[in-house]
């Protein structure tokens, strides 16, 4: 169940990133896109809270706020990278780092995956690179630095958010609120316009829904499995981005990418079986 939830998290994140990157490319600014998507995600979580309820513990406030700062910074960098560079290179570079950072943290704090799971981890990490054709060249220029920064931000987000309690929806709501405040203040300081072109608004809505759903699914997966393994599976989110690019932007899938998708499925099965 943990592996399945993590995979669903990866796919929804990948879809959200595709729409967020496309919206940033069209609006030429990541800040209003991130704020808009975070507002949509917050609205979704608040609606879910009305039905599910739950309790926010005091100890969760600090962890959720810190995770929000790291995650929103990573999202801002990722959207800028996707808008200015090649999506099928920026996404996997960020994903590899997003997997390695919490994997190393999990091992350092005593998590010990089985041998079978380790094989799955190695295969999944290879799949992250292959699924988006990252080996075709890193001629991304400044976007490559943004991809590295995004990956580290996401990896730290995974670590921090995993320290919260079982009140998943409250944690996500708090994190979304913090992200909106932090990115909004940053936008005011740098003087960025918060207006979105009309043609990008539905993309921003989709991005916000995908990002929020991915966060909830990640927390549900992490509660049921090891952080080191869940983070590796969720780092397969470029697969969702690539598939949507294939469907809507008519980008062709190479043989390497198809192999990567197959290895991703195998890696998830091994991690789940271990």
Secondary structure, DSSP 4 states (H G I P E B T S, - for coil): -HHHHHHHHHHHHHHHHHHHHHHHHHHS-HHHHHHHHHHHHHHHHHHHHHHH-----HHHHHHHHHHHHHHHHHHHHHHHHHHHS-HHHHHHHHHHHHHHHHHHHHHHTT----HHHHHHHHHHHHHHHHTTTGGG--TTTHHHHHHHHHHHHHHHHHHHHTTS-S-HHHHHHHHHHHHHHHHHHHHHHHT------GGGHHHHHHHHHHHHHHHHHHHHHHHHS-HHHHHHHHGGGHHHHHHHHHHHS-PPPPHHHHHHHHHHHHHHHHHHH-
